[in-house]
């Protein structure tokens, strides 16, 4: 694997505008379940139904009981070596942005600055009427008091999590991600199956790819470098090699 790590590090350093795209696999070493793996959350059709607009709007009692419990599984975790390594690559100015499919916020907590969260986040919630934003805890407090759906203290509108659920349109951040992909000449994909649209289309916009993922992806054959291993073990090695090349 040493040769692959060296090749990946050199590809990042020599790129004009390298970006990173991450999926659930980058957070599994933080204790967050994968989504598309053998035991992934999205293989459970019940969970897919729970985290949907239909459940949010037409079965709020179900959403704010069982659905909210699923979201809580993704909160309160800590960054792992993969998140910190990606933040270090950005600090070294060799990574320009981090596009993530994750809603756990761990890239920001690890120190990454230019993070594009294309599926939203679990830090905040917003009123659908006046667009006021509140900490996510507002929902938890409201539900604990039996206020379902949670209401806006300013206008009385419905407050919902700032997460892209099944049935939601993609947020403005996805347009930012498209712009970054089109600008990039090298994309490092970490922990993504590259099977979830529309995020799976982003690598098609980039000339060269590097992939770190436990399982094969549809893009493996066209990628410049592919490493099937844990991101938390590979990325720190990549950082060391990048630092050596820059010294």
C-alpha positions in Angstrom: 0.0 0.0 0.0 3.0 2.3 0.5 3.3 2.9 -3.3 -0.4 3.8 -3.5 -0.1 6.2 -0.6 2.8 7.9 -2.3 1.0 8.1 -5.6 -2.1 9.5 -3.9 -0.1 12.1 -2.0 1.8 13.2 -5.1 -1.5 13.5 -7.0 -2.9 15.8 -4.4 0.2 18.0 -4.2 0.6 18.3 -8.0 -3.1 19.1 -8.5 -4.1 22.7 -9.3 -7.4 22.6 -7.4 -7.9 19.3 -5.4 -11.1 18.8 -3.5 -12.3 16.0 -1.2 -15.7 14.2 -1.3 -16.7 12.2 1.7 -19.4 9.8 2.6 -20.6 7.9 5.6 -17.5 5.6 5.5 -15.3 8.5 6.8 -17.3 8.5 10.0 -17.7 4.8 10.8 -14.6 4.9 12.9 -16.3 7.6 15.0 -19.0 5.1 15.9 -21.5 6.2 13.3 -23.2 3.5 11.3 -22.5 3.2 7.6 -25.4 3.9 5.2 -24.8 1.6 2.2 -22.5 -1.0 3.6 -23.6 -4.6 4.5 -25.2 -3.4 7.7 -25.9 0.1 6.5 -28.8 2.3 7.7 -30.2 2.7 4.2 -30.5 -1.0 3.8 -33.3 -0.8 6.4 -36.3 0.3 4.5 -38.1 1.3 7.7 -35.4 3.9 8.5 -35.7 5.2 4.9 -39.4 5.7 5.4 -38.9 7.3 8.8 -36.5 9.9 7.5 -38.8 11.1 4.7 -40.9 14.2 4.0 -44.1 12.0 4.1 -43.3 10.9 7.7 -42.2 14.4 8.7 -45.3 16.1 7.6 -48.1 13.5 7.7 -46.9 11.3 10.6 -45.1 13.8 12.9 -45.6 11.7 16.0 -43.7 8.9 14.4 -41.0 11.1 13.0 -40.4 12.9 16.3 -40.2 9.7 18.2 -38.5 6.9 16.2 -37.1 9.1 13.4 -35.6 11.5 15.9 -33.9 8.6 17.7 -32.2 7.7 14.4 -30.9 11.2 14.1 -29.6 11.1 17.7 -27.4 8.2 16.8 -25.5 10.5 14.4 -25.0 13.3 17.0 -22.5 13.7 19.8 -19.7 11.7 18.2 -16.1 12.9 17.9 -13.8 13.3 14.8 -11.5 10.4 14.0 -8.0 10.4 12.4 -9.6 10.5 8.9 -11.4 13.8 9.7 -8.3 15.3 11.3 -6.1 14.2 8.4 -8.5 15.9 5.9 -8.4 19.1 8.0 -4.6 19.0 8.0 -4.6 18.7 4.2 -6.7 21.8 4.0 -4.5 23.5 6.5 -1.5 22.7 4.3 -3.4 24.4 1.4 -3.4 21.3 -0.7 -7.1 20.7 -0.3 -9.4 23.6 -1.3 -12.7 22.3 -0.1 -14.5 19.3 1.5 -17.8 18.2 0.0 -19.6 15.9 2.4 -22.7 13.8 2.2 -22.6 13.5 6.0 -24.8 15.5 8.4 -22.7 14.7 11.5 -20.6 17.9 11.4 -17.4 16.1 12.2 -15.4 17.8 9.5 -16.0 21.2 11.0 -15.3 19.9 14.5 -12.0 18.4 13.2 -11.0 21.9 12.0 -11.9 21.9 8.3 -12.9 25.4 7.2 -14.4 25.2 3.7 -17.0 22.4 4.2 -20.0 22.0 1.9 -22.7 19.9 3.5 -24.9 18.8 0.6 -27.3 16.8 2.9 -27.6 19.5 5.6 -26.6 19.2 9.2 -27.7 18.3 12.7 -26.5 21.5 14.4 -29.5 23.6 13.5 -33.2 23.6 12.7 -35.2 26.3 10.9 -38.8 27.7 10.8 -40.5 26.9 7.5 -42.5 30.2 7.7 -40.1 32.9 8.8 -36.8 31.0 8.2 -35.5 31.8 11.7 -32.7 29.3 12.7 -32.3 27.7 16.1 -30.0 25.2 17.6 -31.0 21.6 17.0 -31.7 21.3 20.8 -34.8 23.4 20.2 -36.5 20.4 18.6 -35.4 18.0 21.4 -36.8 20.4 24.1 -40.0 20.9 22.2 -40.5 17.1 21.7 -39.8 16.5 25.4 -42.5 18.9 26.3 -45.0 17.2 23.9 -45.0 20.0 21.3 -45.1 18.0 18.0 -44.3 19.3 15.5 -42.0 21.8 17.1 -43.1 25.5 16.7 -41.2 28.7 16.1 -41.1 31.0 19.2 -41.1 34.0 16.9 -44.0 33.3 14.4 -45.5 30.0 15.4 -44.5 28.3 12.2 -43.3 24.7 12.1 -39.6 24.1 12.9 -37.8 21.2 11.2 -34.3 19.8 11.2 -31.9 21.4 8.6 -31.4 18.0 7.1 -32.2 16.9 3.5 -34.7 14.0 3.9 -36.0 11.6 1.3 -38.3 13.7 -0.9 -36.5 17.0 -0.2 -35.0 19.0 -3.0 -31.2 19.5 -2.8 -30.1 22.6 -1.0 -28.0 25.5 -2.4 -24.9 23.8 -1.0 -25.2 21.2 -3.7 -24.9 23.9 -6.4 -21.7 25.0 -4.6 -20.5 21.4 -4.7 -21.1 21.3 -8.4 -19.1 24.5 -8.9 -16.2 23.0 -6.8 -16.2 19.8 -8.8 -16.2 21.6 -12.1 -13.3 23.8 -10.9 -11.3 20.8 -9.6 -8.7 18.8 -11.5 -8.4 16.1 -8.8 -11.0 14.7 -6.4 -10.2 12.5 -3.4 -13.2 10.4 -2.6 -13.2 9.1 1.0 -15.7 6.6 2.5 -18.4 6.9 -0.2 -20.0 4.1 -2.2 -20.6 6.6 -5.0 -24.0 5.1 -5.5 -26.2 7.8 -4.0 -27.5 10.4 -6.5 -27.0 13.2 -7.1 -23.7 13.2 -5.2 -22.5 10.2 -7.2 -22.5 12.4 -10.3 -19.9 14.8 -8.9 -16.8 12.6 -9.7 -17.9 12.6 -13.4 -17.1 16.3 -13.5 -13.5 15.9 -12.4 -10.6 14.8 -14.7 -8.8 12.6 -12.1 -10.0 10.7 -9.0 -8.4 9.1 -6.0 -10.6 6.7 -3.9 -10.3 5.5 -0.4 -13.2 3.1 0.5 -13.5 -0.3 2.1 -15.8 -1.6 -0.7 -15.5 -1.2 -4.5 -17.2 1.7 -6.2 -18.5 2.2 -9.7 -15.6 4.6 -10.3 -12.8 2.3 -9.3 -11.8 1.3 -12.9 -11.5 5.0 -14.0 -9.7 6.3 -10.8 -6.0 7.1 -10.8 -5.6 5.6 -7.3 -7.8 3.2 -5.4 -7.2 2.0 -1.8 -9.6 -0.4 -0.2 -8.8 0.2 3.5 -9.9 2.2 6.5 -9.8 5.9 5.9 -8.6 6.5 9.5 -5.5 4.4 8.8 -4.7 5.5 5.2 -5.2 9.3 5.4 -2.7 10.0 8.2 -0.1 8.2 6.0 -1.1 10.4 3.1 -0.7 13.5 5.2 2.8 12.4 6.3 3.8 11.9 2.6 2.2 15.2 1.6 4.2 17.0 4.3 7.4 15.3 3.1 6.7 16.4 -0.5 6.1 20.0 0.6 9.2 20.2 2.9 
